[in-house]
Every structure is written in structure tokens, then in C-alpha cells.
Amino acid sequence: MHFAHNHAISALIFDMDDLLVRSAAIWLAAENTLLRAFGQTWTPELAAQYKGMNSLDVARVIHETYRPVWPLTESQRLLRDSLIRWGQLTTRDRV
């Protein structure tokens, strides 16, 4: 079977417990992208607060923890965009 390298990605699945898809590294990279925007770093204690949540709620917990000057929707957009970007980079390596 041959896969063309020019396929556009039309969807990504983020399975937070790695049961369906090994996406933990993508989540960690995206979380770190958001946390760096706050001048913060990832900690297991913070991650325990949002384990099992979807991206909007993960961004909300991080946003409420560090209270930046920008609106929650911007934090949610940044996390979502980071998940997509890191997912594309990771997928590109596997195709």
C-alpha cells in the first residue's frame, strides 16, 4: 500500500489517554506552547487539574490559573491551533 505525501489532513483525533491514538506528545507540546505564552512551564500538578478534559476546558483551567490579560477565547484558540500544528508535524513524519 502506498500513501501519497501530498494528502491534506482533514481531521485529527486527540485521544488524551493514548488508547486510540498516541497523542500524548502532541498534547504536551501544545500545552507547553500555551504555558510559554504565560511565561510558565508544565508541571504534573497543573496537568492533574485538567486530565481528561477537552481542549477548550484545558485552556480554561490554564487560563484561570495564570490569569493573562487576554481573553479566554485567545487561550483556547492558541491551544487548539497548537494541537493542530503539532498534530500535522507528527503526522507528516509518519506518512
N, C-alpha and C positions, 0 to 999 in steps of 0.2 A: 504494500500500500504506500502511496506517495502523497504527501501533503504539499500543496503549493505554499511558498513562503510569502506570497502577497495577499493572503486572506485578511480581510478586515475583521477585527474582533467585534462581534455584535452583542455579546453578553459575557459577563463574568459572574462566577458564583463564589461567594466568600463563605466558607464553612469554618466557623470560628473554633470548632473543636477538632479540626483536621480529619473528621470522619469521612467526608465525601471527597474533599479536595485538600491538598496540603497547602493551605493558605496562611498559616501562622506567620511565616516570614514576611508575607505581603502586609498583613495586619500590623506587625511590629514596625516595619519600615514606615507605613502610613501614620501610625501613632507617633512615631518619633518625628516625622515631618511636622505634625501639628504641635507636638510638645516643643520642638525647637522654635517655632513661631512665638511661643510663650516664653522662651528662654529657659525652658525646663528640660529635664531628662526623664525617661521612662523608669518607673520603679514597680516592683511586684505589688507593692501595697496599693498604688494607684490602679494598676490593672485589675486587681481583685474587686475594685468597686464597679467595674463595668464588664466583667467577664460574662459572656453570653448575650450581651446586648447587640443591637444592630448599630450601624454606623452613625445614624442620627443621635442615638442615645449615648454612644461612646463619646462623640464630640460634645454633647451636652454636659456629661459628667466632667470631662476635662475642662470645658469652658467655665463651668460653675466653680471648679476647684481653683483655677488661676485667675478668673475674672479679668479678661483683657478689655481694652477699650472698644474693640469692635464687637458687632452684634453676634449672637449665637449662630445665625444663619451663615455667617462668614466662616466660622469654625467648622460647621457642618459641611460647607462647600469644600473647604481645604482638605478635610479628611476624606470625603468622597472622591475628590479629584486625585488625591494621593493614592487611594486604593486602586483606582482605575489605572493610573500611571505605573505604579509598581506591579500591578497585575499584568499589564501589557508587556513590561520589561521581562518579567519572569516567564510569561507565556512564549514570548518571542524566542527565548533561549531553548524552549522545549520543542518547538515546531521544526 
